[in-house]
Amino acid sequence: MIEVKDLKFTYINAKEKTIKGLSFSVKKGEIFGFLGPSGAGKSTTQKILIGILKDYKGNIKVRGKEIKDWNKDFYERVGISFELPSLYRKLTALENLNFIKSFYEGKTQDSMELLEMVGLEDKANLKVSQYSKGMKMRLGFARAFIHKPELLFLDEPTSGLDPVNAKNIKEIILNKKREGKTIFLTTHNMNVAEELCDRVAFIVDGEIKLIDSPKELKIKYGKRNLRVEYYDNNDSVYKEFDLKNIGYNDRFIELLRNKPIKTIHTGEASLDEIFIQITGRRLS
């Protein structure tokens, strides 16, 4: 769906390149996570991919066609949700969606259905100026789907949301993947990336340090052990065992048979820990 080769970009009057030779691809139907701290180049890369920033070097193809060769029909296929949504504050949520819907030539989705999707149906006729930050985020997210795009760019889709609404947004994203949509997701929230992404790219200072699936990364960079927490005379204690030949480990089997087990966990690393290990940087 997306193929990027040796992408470089420098802002006017900047002392050094913001994007320093990125190369990656996004497969059709996958959720691809672009992970990095603030200032890493995530938003700049996204703006290039959606055609906002033009003066880049390198090659970018979307659906096999160089992005510079697309015309306005590109935006009939692409949906975008920014971290800071641009909305018409003097219009209601319903008026916002209906107005934006008029820009598109192809099939569109019913505005009220979109508001119901993000839990804003009861606030459909409330002016956006009266919306909270979280409500604006949900409305901006819903707007990205109004023209039924096949490719979605989602920038920090759960930012500023309470746990219930964040969970709903993540379920919507996974449902869109099941429908065959391709999703390019930028975030510094590793929990979101772990839950949603098929593959992730770590970007720091305009360079990609690593690309792989969260599962493979956690296995590769984690410890090959098993931690068993159990009760011993009403005390909670634990032991660790090497995963190699675990089924033949007599001490492990004896523990399972004779002690009340509290939890069992493998020693996989979190994406946060892997990011620090690979880049030497923290996301926050």
N, C-alpha and C positions, 0 to 999 in steps of 0.2 A: 504493500500500500504506500509506504514511504521509503525512499532510498536517499541517503545523504552521504556525499563523498567530499572529504577535505573541505568542510565548510569553515570559512573564516569571515570575521566581521570586526570592524573597528568603528567606534563612534567618532564623529567629527570632533577634532581637538583632543581626543583621548591620547594618552601617552603610550598605551600599548593595546594590543588586540583584546577584545572582549571574548571572542570565540576563536579558538586556536586550532583549526584543522580537525573538526569533528567528523567522524564517519560512523554511521549506524544505519540499520534498517528496521522497519516496523512491519510485521506480517499482517496480512488481512485477518481480521477477526480477533486480534489479540489486544490485551491491555498492556501498553508499554509505559513503564514508569521512568520519569526523568527526575532523579533525586540529587539534591545538593543544597548547601546553605544559601542564605541570601547573598546575592552578588556573584553567584557561581556561573551565571550565564543561562539559567533555565528559561527565564521569561524572554530574554533576547532571542534565544533559539526558537522559541515558540512564535514570536513575532515575525521571524524570518519565514518559518514554515507556513504561516497563514497569510503571507504577502504584505505585511505592514512595513517591514524593513526591506529595502530593495538592494542596497549597494553592498551585497555580499560577494565573496569569492567562493568558488567551488560549484558543486552540482547538487541540486535537490529535485528529485522526481516524486510526484504524487500520482499514483495509478499509472506509472510508466511515462508520464509526461512532465517535462521540465516545468517547474513552477512559473518561470518567467513567460512561458508560452500559454498558460491558462488565461482565459478572459473571465468575465463576470460569472460565468456558469460554474466556476470553481466554488463560489460561495453558496451555490445551490446544493453542493455535495458535502460541505463542511459546516459543522456546528462548533461554536466557541463559547466557553464560559470562563470569564476572567475572575481573578480573585477579588478585584474591586469592580463590580458590575456597573456598567453605564446604563442608567435607567432614566425615564422621564418622570421627574419628581411630581409634576403637577397633574399627571395622569394617574388613573387607578391602575392596579395590576392588570385587570382585564383589558383596559384600553391600551396599556403598553404592549401586551401580546398581540392584540388585534391590529394595532398600527404596524408593528414589526412584521407581522404575517403578510401585510400588503406589499412588502418589498419582494416577495418570492413569487416566481412564476409556476413552480411545480406544486405538487400536493403538499398540504400542510395539515397539522394536527389541530383538533379542536382546543381552543384556548382554555376552556373550563376543565377539560380533561387534564391538561398540563398543570393547572393550578391544584387540582385534586391529587395529582401524582406527588406533588411536593408539600401537600397539606396546607394549602393557602386558599382553598375554595371558599371558606367563610370570610376571607379578607379580599375577595375579588374586586369589590367596589370601593375599597379603601385606597386613598391616594398614597402613592409610594413615599411621599414626604413624611407620612405617618408610620412608615414601616421601620422596624428595628433592623440592625445590621444583619442578623440571622435571616430575617424575612427577605431582605434584599438579596442576600446570597442565594436563597432558594428560588426566588423569582428569576435571577440571572441565570441560574442553572437550568430552570425549566425553559427559558427562552432559547437555549442552545438546541432544543429538540423540536422546535416549532415547525421546521421544514423537512423533518424526517431525514437528517443527513446520514451518510454512510461512514463518515470520518468525524470524530469528535476530539476537540482539544479542551481539556479540563484543567484549569489552573487552581490548585488548592481547593477542591470541591467541597471539603468538609470544614473549611476554616470558619471559625466564629459560630459554629453550630453546637447545640446541646447534644448529648449522647443519643437521644431518641431520633432527632432529625438527621444526625450524622449517619446513624445506622440505616435510615430510610434512603438517604442519598447513595450510600454504598450498595444497597440492594438494587436500586435503580440502575446503577452503573453495571453491575453484574448481569442484570436482566438484558440490558442493551447489548452486552457481549454475546449473550445467548441468542439474540436476534441476528447476530452476525456483524454487528458494528465494530469498527476499529477505533480504539481509544488511546490517545496520547495524553498521559496524565503527568503534570508537573507538581511536585510536592516536596516538602522537607519533613513530612510526617511519615516516619517509617512504619508505624502500625497500619496506616492506610495502604501503603505500598505492599506490605506483607499480605494483607487481606485481599487485595484486588489484582495485583499485577502478575502477568505471566512471565515477564522479564523486566529487569530494571537496569538503568545505566546510572553510574555514579559520576557526577560532574563536579569538578572543583576548578576554580580559576580558568574557566573556559575550555577545559580539557576533560575528556572522558577517561576515567581511570579503570573502569571495569563494566562489563555487561554480562548478565547471566540471570537465571531464574532465582527468585528468593529461596526456593527449596534447595537448589543445588549449592547456592552460596552458604546457606546455613549448615549444610552437611560438610562442605569442603573446609570451612573455616571454624567449625565447631569442634568440640572434644568428642572423641570416640569412646564415650563412657555412658553409663546408666546410673542415675542417682535414685536410690530407693529410700524414702522417708517412712519410718515405721514407729510403732509404739513399743516401748520396752519398760515395763513396770510403770505405766502411765506417763512416762517421759517420751517426748518426741525426739527421735535420733535418726541419723541417716548413715548410709554407707554407699560408696561408689564402686562400680564394677566396670572392667574393660568390656566393651561390646564384642570383642573377638571371642568366638566360641562361648558366648554367654549361656547357650543352652546346655553346656557341659560343665558349667561352673557349680560345683557342689555347694559352696557357701551361699551363692545366690539362690539356688533352688531350695536349700534348707530354710533360708530366710523367708521366702514366699510361703512355705508350708507352715512355718511355726510362729510367725509374727503378724500382728494386725498391720496391714499396709495402709499408710496414709496417702502417699503419692509416689508415682514413678515417672521420671523425666529423663530424656536423653540430653546430652550436653551440647545441643546445637547452640550456636551463637545467634544473637539477635542481629537484625540488619543494622541497628545503631552501632553495635560493637564491631561488625564487619566494616562499616563505613569508616570508623575511626582507625581500624587496623590498616585499611588499604590507603586511606588518604591522609591520615594524621590530623584530620579536622573533625570538629563536631558540627552537627546540623543546626543546633540552636544558636 
